[in-house]
Amino acid sequence: MAQAAWPEGVPIASSFLECVPGRTIQDGIDELEAQGVDAIGVIPLFVSGGSAHVNEIAYALGVTSAPLAGTKLAPFRLRAQVRYGRPLDGAALFAAPGGGDGPGDAGPDGEAEAGSVLFRMVEDRLHGLGAGAGDAALLVAHGSRHEPFAGRWHASLRRLARQLVQRGACAAASHALLCCEDIAEAARKLQQALAVLPADAGPGLLAGDRTLAARAALAEAAARAGIGRRERRVAVVPVFLSTGYFTARVIPERLGDVAALYDGRPLLPHPALVEWLSREGERLLAGMRAEDG
């Protein structure tokens, strides 16, 4: 947080949803209001608008009148007006009069910018794993089994997978949610597709697409005939911002004996986050200034 280029003279507080005594969201609000702040721009540092935490925090800040799912988070004590920002995938989920950016699942400006920051993070993780343009990427996030959160996660990860292929970071890409999907099976499907992927294959081989399904069927036939095998690998990238139980234990256990490139490292630290925080802070400030007239 300290590395971001925050505007001079603007009070800044960094807070945590839980587990950090003295640094809660309420502590941050109190700290800012004690400095005379009457308007607060909030940046939810989460990967996707599919996170239920993004929604429950917005509710507790008074941005929305009710959460979309059950929450134990009580409304915060605050006097300041709140303008709620976007998570890293650019989802703009709340109407501006209530403190957010505008309706819809992703604003056009936010999507392009956020897509860039996530793309850079994942591309660098692929390089760190030793994956090349001829390999495949499996994006693994915790996700949610409940709507609308599940749909938002799927949309965000599909968009990211498409960007990785279209920009040449890998030959094929897909995603899987730890909460409710078989990541080992998702990795195997990518391996099957890679087995007969032409050396000059272009964009579009994304999991769920009929093209990829057809190639997987061809790969199975080739395997039975003992032909068509290629030395291409699947790199598994955890779409998590920090290390923990899921990256260290759950993902390796779920992958089992599937041959894949995996090292358990999350997306952070990464310089793209610092740049994104600075831009998002400026964007929120500009919105609050415009509202003040």
C-alpha positions as CSV (number, residue, x, y, z in Angstrom):
1,M,0.0,0.0,0.0
2,A,2.8,2.4,0.9
3,Q,4.3,2.0,-2.6
4,A,1.3,3.3,-4.5
5,A,1.5,6.9,-5.7
6,W,-1.4,8.3,-3.7
7,P,-2.4,12.0,-4.3
8,E,-0.5,14.3,-2.0
9,G,-2.5,15.4,1.1
10,V,-5.2,12.8,0.8
11,P,-5.5,10.7,4.0
12,I,-5.1,7.0,3.4
13,A,-6.0,4.0,5.6
14,S,-5.5,0.3,4.8
15,S,-7.9,-2.1,6.5
16,F,-8.6,-5.9,6.6
17,L,-11.9,-7.7,6.7
18,E,-10.8,-9.9,9.6
19,C,-8.0,-11.4,11.6
20,V,-5.9,-8.2,11.9
21,P,-6.6,-6.5,15.3
22,G,-6.4,-2.8,15.1
23,R,-6.7,-2.8,11.3
24,T,-10.3,-3.6,10.8
25,I,-12.5,-1.7,8.3
26,Q,-14.2,0.1,11.3
27,D,-10.7,1.1,12.5
28,G,-9.9,2.6,9.1
29,I,-13.2,4.5,9.0
30,D,-12.6,5.9,12.5
31,E,-9.0,6.9,11.6
32,L,-10.1,8.8,8.5
33,E,-13.1,10.5,10.2
34,A,-10.9,11.6,13.0
35,Q,-8.9,13.6,10.4
36,G,-12.1,15.4,9.3
37,V,-12.8,13.3,6.2
38,D,-16.4,13.5,5.1
39,A,-16.1,11.4,1.9
40,I,-14.3,8.1,1.6
41,G,-13.4,6.3,-1.6
42,V,-13.1,2.5,-0.9
43,I,-11.1,0.1,-3.1
44,P,-12.1,-3.5,-2.5
45,L,-8.9,-5.4,-2.9
46,F,-10.4,-8.7,-4.2
47,V,-9.9,-10.5,-7.5
48,S,-13.5,-10.6,-8.7
49,G,-16.9,-9.1,-8.3
50,G,-17.9,-12.7,-7.8
51,S,-16.5,-12.5,-4.2
52,A,-19.4,-12.4,-1.7
53,H,-17.0,-10.3,0.4
54,V,-17.2,-7.5,-2.1
55,N,-21.0,-7.5,-1.8
56,E,-21.2,-7.8,2.0
57,I,-18.6,-5.0,2.5
58,A,-20.7,-2.7,0.2
59,Y,-23.7,-3.5,2.3
60,A,-22.0,-2.8,5.6
61,L,-20.7,0.5,4.2
62,G,-24.3,1.5,3.2
63,V,-23.6,1.4,-0.5
64,T,-26.4,-1.1,-1.0
65,S,-29.5,-1.6,1.1
66,A,-29.2,-5.4,1.6
67,P,-26.6,-8.1,0.9
68,L,-27.2,-10.6,-1.8
69,A,-26.4,-13.5,0.5
70,G,-26.3,-14.0,4.3
71,T,-23.6,-12.2,6.2
72,K,-22.4,-11.8,9.7
73,L,-21.0,-8.4,8.9
74,A,-22.9,-5.7,10.7
75,P,-23.3,-2.2,9.2
76,F,-20.3,0.0,10.0
77,R,-20.5,3.1,12.1
78,L,-19.7,6.1,9.8
79,R,-20.7,9.6,9.0
80,A,-18.8,10.1,5.8
81,Q,-20.2,9.5,2.3
82,V,-18.8,6.4,0.6
83,R,-17.9,5.9,-3.1
84,Y,-17.3,2.2,-3.7
85,G,-14.7,1.2,-6.2
86,R,-14.1,-1.9,-8.3
87,P,-12.3,-5.2,-7.6
88,L,-9.4,-6.2,-9.9
89,D,-11.6,-7.7,-12.6
90,G,-13.3,-4.3,-13.1
91,A,-16.8,-5.3,-12.0
92,A,-18.9,-2.2,-11.4
93,L,-21.8,-3.6,-9.3
94,F,-23.5,-0.7,-7.6
95,A,-25.3,2.4,-8.9
96,A,-23.5,5.7,-8.4
97,P,-26.2,7.4,-6.3
98,G,-25.6,4.8,-3.6
99,G,-21.9,5.3,-3.7
100,G,-20.6,3.0,-6.4
101,D,-19.6,3.3,-10.1
102,G,-22.7,2.4,-12.0
103,P,-24.9,-0.6,-12.8
104,G,-23.8,-3.7,-14.7
105,D,-21.2,-6.4,-14.4
106,A,-18.3,-4.4,-15.7
107,G,-17.8,-0.8,-16.9
108,P,-16.0,-0.4,-20.2
109,D,-13.1,1.5,-18.8
110,G,-12.7,-0.6,-15.7
111,E,-12.8,-3.9,-17.6
112,A,-10.0,-2.9,-20.0
113,E,-7.8,-1.6,-17.2
114,A,-8.5,-4.4,-14.7
115,G,-8.2,-7.0,-17.4
116,S,-4.8,-5.7,-18.1
117,V,-3.6,-5.9,-14.5
118,L,-4.9,-9.5,-14.0
119,F,-3.4,-10.5,-17.4
120,R,0.0,-9.1,-16.4
121,M,-0.1,-10.9,-13.1
122,V,-1.1,-14.3,-14.5
123,E,1.3,-14.0,-17.5
124,D,4.2,-13.4,-15.1
125,R,3.1,-16.5,-13.1
126,L,3.1,-18.5,-16.3
127,H,6.6,-17.4,-17.0
128,G,7.7,-18.1,-13.5
129,L,6.4,-21.7,-13.9
130,G,8.4,-22.1,-17.1
131,A,5.3,-22.2,-19.3
132,G,5.5,-21.0,-22.9
133,A,3.2,-19.9,-25.7
134,G,2.7,-23.6,-26.7
135,D,1.5,-24.7,-23.2
136,A,-1.9,-24.3,-21.5
137,A,-3.0,-22.4,-18.5
138,L,-5.6,-23.6,-15.9
139,L,-6.8,-20.7,-13.7
140,V,-8.0,-21.9,-10.3
141,A,-10.0,-19.7,-8.0
142,H,-12.0,-20.5,-4.9
143,G,-15.2,-19.2,-6.4
144,S,-18.8,-19.6,-5.2
145,R,-21.6,-22.1,-5.7
146,H,-24.3,-19.4,-5.3
147,E,-25.7,-17.0,-7.8
148,P,-25.1,-14.3,-8.8
149,F,-21.6,-14.8,-7.5
150,A,-20.8,-18.0,-9.4
151,G,-21.8,-16.4,-12.7
152,R,-19.6,-13.4,-12.0
153,W,-16.6,-15.6,-11.2
154,H,-17.1,-17.7,-14.4
155,A,-17.5,-14.5,-16.6
156,S,-14.4,-13.0,-15.1
157,L,-12.2,-16.1,-15.5
158,R,-13.4,-16.8,-19.0
159,R,-12.5,-13.3,-20.0
160,L,-9.0,-13.6,-18.5
161,A,-8.5,-17.1,-20.1
162,R,-9.5,-15.6,-23.5
163,Q,-7.1,-12.7,-23.1
164,L,-4.2,-15.1,-22.3
165,V,-4.8,-17.1,-25.5
166,Q,-5.5,-14.1,-27.7
167,R,-2.4,-12.2,-26.6
168,G,-0.2,-15.3,-27.1
169,A,0.7,-16.1,-23.5
170,C,-0.4,-19.7,-24.0
171,A,-2.0,-22.0,-26.6
172,A,-5.1,-22.9,-24.6
173,A,-6.7,-21.8,-21.3
174,S,-9.6,-22.6,-19.1
175,H,-10.6,-22.2,-15.4
176,A,-12.1,-24.2,-12.6
177,L,-13.6,-23.2,-9.2
178,L,-12.3,-25.0,-6.1
179,C,-15.6,-24.7,-4.4
180,C,-17.6,-26.9,-6.7
181,E,-15.5,-28.2,-9.7
182,D,-13.0,-30.9,-10.3
183,I,-9.7,-29.2,-11.1
184,A,-7.9,-32.4,-11.9
185,E,-10.4,-33.2,-14.6
186,A,-10.1,-29.6,-15.9
187,A,-6.3,-30.1,-16.2
188,R,-6.8,-33.5,-18.0
189,K,-9.1,-31.9,-20.5
190,L,-6.4,-29.3,-21.3
191,Q,-3.8,-32.0,-21.6
192,Q,-6.0,-33.9,-24.1
193,A,-6.5,-30.8,-26.2
194,L,-2.8,-30.0,-26.2
195,A,-2.0,-33.6,-27.4
196,V,-3.1,-32.8,-30.9
197,L,-2.9,-29.0,-30.9
198,P,-1.2,-27.9,-34.2
199,A,2.1,-26.0,-33.8
200,D,0.5,-23.0,-35.5
201,A,-2.7,-23.0,-33.6
202,G,-4.3,-19.6,-33.2
203,P,-6.5,-18.0,-30.5
204,G,-9.8,-19.6,-29.5
205,L,-9.0,-22.9,-27.8
206,L,-10.8,-22.1,-24.6
207,A,-12.4,-24.7,-22.3
208,G,-16.0,-25.1,-23.0
209,D,-15.7,-24.1,-26.6
210,R,-16.7,-26.7,-29.2
211,T,-13.3,-26.3,-30.8
212,L,-11.5,-27.5,-27.7
213,A,-14.0,-30.3,-27.1
214,A,-13.5,-31.6,-30.6
215,R,-9.7,-31.5,-30.1
216,A,-10.1,-33.4,-26.8
217,A,-12.0,-36.1,-28.7
218,L,-9.3,-36.3,-31.3
219,A,-6.6,-36.5,-28.6
220,E,-8.4,-39.5,-27.1
221,A,-8.5,-41.2,-30.5
222,A,-4.8,-40.4,-31.0
223,A,-3.8,-41.8,-27.6
224,R,-5.6,-45.1,-28.4
225,A,-3.7,-45.2,-31.7
226,G,-0.4,-44.2,-30.1
227,I,0.1,-41.2,-32.3
228,G,-0.2,-37.4,-32.1
229,R,1.5,-36.9,-28.6
230,R,3.2,-33.6,-28.1
231,E,5.4,-32.4,-25.2
232,R,3.2,-29.6,-24.1
233,R,2.3,-28.9,-20.5
234,V,-0.5,-27.5,-18.4
235,A,0.4,-24.8,-15.9
236,V,-1.9,-24.4,-13.0
237,V,-2.1,-20.8,-11.7
238,P,-3.9,-20.1,-8.4
239,V,-6.0,-16.9,-8.9
240,F,-5.4,-15.9,-5.3
241,L,-3.8,-12.7,-4.0
242,S,-1.8,-14.4,-1.1
243,T,-0.6,-17.8,-0.1
244,G,-2.6,-19.9,2.4
245,Y,-4.4,-23.1,3.0
246,F,-5.9,-23.3,-0.5
247,T,-2.7,-22.6,-2.4
248,A,-0.5,-24.8,-0.2
249,R,-2.7,-27.8,0.5
250,V,-6.1,-27.9,-1.2
251,I,-5.0,-27.3,-4.8
252,P,-2.1,-29.8,-4.7
253,E,-4.3,-32.4,-3.1
254,R,-7.1,-31.9,-5.6
255,L,-4.6,-32.2,-8.6
256,G,-3.4,-35.5,-7.2
257,D,-1.2,-37.3,-9.7
258,V,-2.1,-35.1,-12.7
259,A,1.2,-34.0,-14.3
260,A,1.1,-30.2,-14.2
261,L,3.3,-27.2,-13.5
262,Y,2.4,-25.8,-10.1
263,D,4.4,-24.0,-7.4
264,G,1.6,-22.7,-5.1
265,R,2.7,-19.0,-5.6
266,P,-0.1,-16.4,-5.7
267,L,-0.5,-13.4,-7.9
268,L,1.1,-11.0,-5.4
269,P,3.5,-9.3,-5.0
270,H,3.4,-7.7,-8.4
271,P,4.2,-4.1,-9.6
272,A,1.0,-4.0,-11.6
273,L,-1.0,-3.9,-8.4
274,V,0.7,-0.7,-7.3
275,E,-0.1,0.9,-10.6
276,W,-3.7,-0.2,-10.5
277,L,-4.2,1.1,-6.9
278,S,-2.9,4.5,-7.9
279,R,-5.2,4.7,-10.9
280,E,-8.2,3.4,-9.0
281,G,-7.6,5.9,-6.2
282,E,-7.4,8.8,-8.8
283,R,-10.6,7.5,-10.5
284,L,-12.5,7.5,-7.2
285,L,-11.3,10.9,-6.2
286,A,-12.3,12.3,-9.6
287,G,-15.8,10.9,-9.1
288,M,-16.2,12.4,-5.7
289,R,-14.9,15.8,-6.9
290,A,-17.4,15.7,-9.8
291,E,-20.2,14.9,-7.3
292,D,-19.2,17.9,-5.2
293,G,-19.6,20.1,-8.3
